[in-house]
Amino acid sequence: MKIELLKNFIVEFNKTTSIYSFHTTETDGELIFQQLYQIKV
């Protein structure tokens, strides 16, 4: 269950990252991902 949710989340996250790639750095994306991942787990 958690793996499926995480996969879906990563897909959505990657879509968002590609849209805002020119506005955010990789570091910011990683920090956001870590925060959201901790909330979901």
KOLZA-30178 format. One record per atom (N, C-alpha, C, O, CB): residue number from 0; residue in one letter; x, y, z. Coordinates in nm, 4 decimals. Atoms other than C-alpha are relative to their C-alpha. Glycine has a CB too. Example, Ala and Ser with C-alpha at 12.3 -4.5 7.8 and 13.67 -1.06 7.14 Angstrom:
num  residuo  x  y  z
0  A  0.0890  -0.1190  0.0000 .
0  A  1.2300  -0.4500  0.7800 .
0  A  0.0900  0.1200  0.0000 .
0  A  0.1936  0.1181  0.0665 .
0  A  -0.0992  0.0027  0.1246 .
1  S  -0.0820  -0.1190  -0.0060 .
1  S  1.3670  -0.1060  0.7140 .
1  S  -0.0770  0.1090  0.0730 .
1  S  -0.0261  0.2198  0.0899 .
1  S  0.0414  0.0462  -0.1415 .
//
This chain:
num  residuo  x  y  z
0  M  0.0830  -0.1206  0.0000 .
0  M  0.0000  0.0000  0.0000 .
0  M  0.0863  0.1253  0.0000 .
0  M  0.0718  0.2125  -0.0857 .
0  M  -0.0938  0.0008  0.1213 .
1  K  -0.0844  -0.1196  -0.0120 .
1  K  0.2612  0.2526  0.1101 .
1  K  0.0869  0.0184  -0.1238 .
1  K  0.1105  0.1309  -0.1678 .
1  K  0.0885  -0.0090  0.1254 .
2  I  -0.0860  -0.0109  0.1185 .
2  I  0.4817  0.1705  -0.1883 .
2  I  -0.0792  0.0584  -0.1166 .
2  I  -0.0288  0.1440  -0.1892 .
2  I  0.0589  -0.1385  -0.0384 .
3  E  0.0837  -0.0535  0.1083 .
3  E  0.1951  0.2364  -0.4316 .
3  E  -0.0255  0.1486  0.0200 .
3  E  -0.0156  0.2273  -0.0742 .
3  E  -0.1338  -0.0758  -0.0079 .
4  L  0.0246  -0.1411  -0.0287 .
4  L  0.1120  0.5646  -0.2593 .
4  L  0.1252  0.0815  -0.0275 .
4  L  0.1179  0.1908  -0.0837 .
4  L  -0.0454  0.0192  0.1458 .
5  L  -0.1255  -0.0718  0.0198 .
5  L  0.4774  0.6645  -0.2669 .
5  L  0.0292  0.0144  -0.1486 .
5  L  0.0740  0.1199  -0.1935 .
5  L  0.1159  -0.0723  0.0709 .
6  K  -0.0219  -0.0070  0.1444 .
6  K  0.5031  0.5790  -0.6369 .
6  K  -0.0863  0.1091  -0.0621 .
6  K  -0.0379  0.1905  -0.1407 .
6  K  -0.0302  -0.1356  -0.0660 .
7  N  0.0912  -0.1016  0.0535 .
7  N  0.1974  0.7907  -0.7168 .
7  N  0.0459  0.1390  0.0398 .
7  N  0.0412  0.2324  -0.0402 .
7  N  -0.1435  -0.0243  0.0491 .
8  F  -0.0455  -0.1300  -0.0492 .
8  F  0.3332  1.0724  -0.5032 .
8  F  0.1220  0.0469  -0.0778 .
8  F  0.1317  0.1640  -0.1146 .
8  F  0.0322  -0.0071  0.1501 .
9  I  -0.1213  -0.0365  0.0735 .
9  I  0.6708  1.0628  -0.6798 .
9  I  -0.0360  0.0450  -0.1411 .
9  I  0.0221  0.1406  -0.1925 .
9  I  0.0991  -0.1187  -0.0049 .
10  V  0.0425  -0.0391  0.1350 .
10  V  0.4971  1.0787  -1.0188 .
10  V  -0.0556  0.1415  0.0018 .
10  V  -0.0191  0.2240  -0.0820 .
10  V  -0.1059  -0.0985  -0.0552 .
11  E  0.0575  -0.1344  -0.0097 .
11  E  0.2951  1.3830  -0.9111 .
11  E  0.1085  0.1021  0.0312 .
11  E  0.1090  0.2126  -0.0232 .
11  E  -0.1099  0.0045  0.1079 .
12  F  -0.1084  -0.0906  -0.0375 .
12  F  0.6041  1.5373  -0.7539 .
12  F  0.0863  0.0324  -0.1214 .
12  F  0.1253  0.1474  -0.1412 .
12  F  0.0860  -0.0615  0.1122 .
13  N  -0.0819  -0.0216  0.1192 .
13  N  0.8021  1.4908  -1.0751 .
13  N  -0.0711  0.0911  -0.0995 .
13  N  -0.0073  0.1741  -0.1644 .
13  N  0.0342  -0.1339  -0.0663 .
14  K  0.0759  -0.0883  0.0888 .
14  K  0.5230  1.6552  -1.2758 .
14  K  0.0125  0.1437  0.0482 .
14  K  0.0382  0.2350  -0.0302 .
14  K  -0.1490  -0.0425  -0.0066 .
15  T  -0.0086  -0.1340  -0.0575 .
15  T  0.5254  1.9516  -1.0399 .
15  T  0.1404  0.0561  -0.0174 .
15  T  0.1574  0.1733  -0.0508 .
15  T  -0.0386  -0.0022  0.1488 .
16  T  -0.1382  -0.0445  0.0114 .
16  T  0.9045  1.9679  -1.0457 .
16  T  0.0304  0.0437  -0.1430 .
16  T  0.0985  0.1441  -0.1640 .
16  T  0.0962  -0.1114  0.0437 .
17  S  -0.0273  -0.0355  0.1395 .
17  S  0.9125  1.9726  -1.4263 .
17  S  -0.0662  0.1323  -0.0357 .
17  S  -0.0128  0.2098  -0.1152 .
17  S  -0.0489  -0.1108  -0.0948 .
18  I  0.0703  -0.1258  0.0279 .
18  I  0.6589  2.2565  -1.4307 .
18  I  0.0762  0.1175  0.0602 .
18  I  0.0891  0.2226  -0.0025 .
18  I  -0.1443  -0.0044  0.0555 .
19  Y  -0.0630  -0.1111  -0.0719 .
19  Y  0.8482  2.4670  -1.1775 .
19  Y  0.1527  -0.0105  0.0006 .
19  Y  0.2194  0.0509  0.0839 .
19  Y  -0.0514  0.0050  0.1432 .
20  S  -0.1443  0.0252  -0.0014 .
20  S  1.1997  2.3531  -1.2690 .
20  S  0.0810  0.1282  -0.0109 .
20  S  0.1937  0.1349  0.0383 .
20  S  0.0375  -0.0935  -0.1130 .
21  F  -0.0742  -0.1243  0.0176 .
21  F  1.2982  2.7079  -1.3620 .
21  F  -0.0153  0.0923  0.1198 .
21  F  0.0521  0.1950  0.1287 .
21  F  -0.0459  0.0708  -0.1257 .
22  H  0.0270  -0.0868  -0.1146 .
22  H  1.1668  2.8503  -1.0349 .
22  H  0.0557  -0.0565  0.1300 .
22  H  0.0672  0.0156  0.2291 .
22  H  -0.1488  0.0223  0.0141 .
23  T  -0.0513  0.0617  -0.1219 .
23  T  1.3087  2.6022  -0.7828 .
23  T  0.1295  -0.0736  -0.0302 .
23  T  0.1520  -0.1182  -0.1426 .
23  T  -0.1040  -0.0962  0.0610 .
24  T  -0.1235  0.0747  0.0161 .
24  T  1.6453  2.4418  -0.7291 .
24  T  -0.0233  -0.1441  0.0416 .
24  T  -0.1248  -0.1760  0.1034 .
24  T  0.1145  0.0631  0.0822 .
25  E  0.0125  0.1402  -0.0385 .
25  E  1.7039  2.0706  -0.6832 .
25  E  -0.0021  -0.0135  0.1516 .
25  E  -0.0735  -0.0978  0.2060 .
25  E  0.1150  -0.0830  -0.0593 .
26  T  -0.0059  0.0072  -0.1457 .
26  T  1.7854  2.1324  -0.3185 .
26  T  -0.1363  0.0316  0.0598 .
26  T  -0.1818  -0.0377  0.1509 .
26  T  0.1062  0.0967  0.0551 .
27  D  0.1333  -0.0353  -0.0489 .
27  D  1.4507  2.3030  -0.2602 .
27  D  -0.0967  -0.1154  -0.0233 .
27  D  -0.1767  -0.1483  0.0642 .
27  D  -0.0515  0.1282  -0.0692 .
28  G  0.0875  0.1122  0.0317 .
28  G  1.2738  2.0144  -0.4320 .
28  G  0.0219  -0.1157  0.0953 .
28  G  -0.0736  -0.1797  0.1392 .
28  G  0.0221  -0.0458  -0.1428 .
29  E  -0.0312  0.1087  -0.0914 .
29  E  1.4524  1.7631  -0.2133 .
29  E  -0.0552  0.0290  0.1384 .
29  E  -0.1106  -0.0597  0.2033 .
29  E  0.1507  -0.0229  0.0069 .
30  L  0.0507  -0.0366  -0.1321 .
30  L  1.3612  1.9528  0.1027 .
30  L  -0.1514  -0.0144  0.0044 .
30  L  -0.2062  -0.0667  0.1015 .
30  L  0.0411  0.1438  0.0362 .
31  I  0.1461  0.0115  0.0065 .
31  I  0.9962  1.9727  -0.0034 .
31  I  -0.0397  -0.1471  -0.0002 .
31  I  -0.1322  -0.1872  0.0705 .
31  I  -0.0559  0.0717  -0.1261 .
32  F  0.0316  0.1422  0.0088 .
32  F  0.9954  1.6029  -0.0926 .
32  F  0.0166  -0.0666  0.1357 .
32  F  -0.0685  -0.1453  0.1770 .
32  F  0.0890  -0.0689  -0.1043 .
33  Q  -0.0247  0.0599  -0.1307 .
33  Q  1.1463  1.5074  0.2438 .
33  Q  -0.1109  0.0366  0.0979 .
33  Q  -0.1571  -0.0486  0.1738 .
33  Q  0.1359  0.0447  0.0547 .
34  Q  0.1051  -0.0449  -0.0915 .
34  Q  0.8878  1.7136  0.4321 .
34  Q  -0.1315  -0.0711  -0.0304 .
34  Q  -0.1976  -0.1196  0.0614 .
34  Q  -0.0185  0.1526  -0.0097 .
35  L  0.1253  0.0651  0.0370 .
35  L  0.5924  1.5703  0.2382 .
35  L  0.0080  -0.1500  0.0253 .
35  L  -0.0902  -0.2116  0.0667 .
35  L  -0.0335  0.0273  -0.1473 .
36  Y  -0.0175  0.1434  -0.0227 .
36  Y  0.7348  1.2181  0.2614 .
36  Y  -0.0186  -0.0327  0.1474 .
36  Y  -0.0826  -0.1321  0.1815 .
36  Y  0.1387  -0.0463  -0.0480 .
37  Q  0.0124  0.0221  -0.1437 .
37  Q  0.7592  1.2462  0.6396 .
37  Q  -0.1459  0.0101  0.0429 .
37  Q  -0.1896  -0.0640  0.1309 .
37  Q  0.0858  0.1010  0.0779 .
38  I  0.1419  -0.0154  -0.0333 .
38  I  0.3960  1.3621  0.6552 .
38  I  -0.0769  -0.1251  -0.0411 .
38  I  -0.1626  -0.1724  0.0336 .
38  I  -0.0597  0.1252  -0.0692 .
39  K  0.0734  0.1163  0.0498 .
39  K  0.2756  1.0665  0.4457 .
39  K  0.0351  -0.1260  0.0771 .
39  K  -0.0496  -0.2140  0.0924 .
39  K  0.0281  -0.0207  -0.1477 .
40  V  -0.0434  0.1205  -0.0728 .
40  V  0.4773  0.8092  0.6445 .
40  V  -0.0328  0.0141  0.1463 .
40  V  -0.0045  -0.0763  0.2249 .
40  V  0.1511  -0.0251  -0.0182 .
//
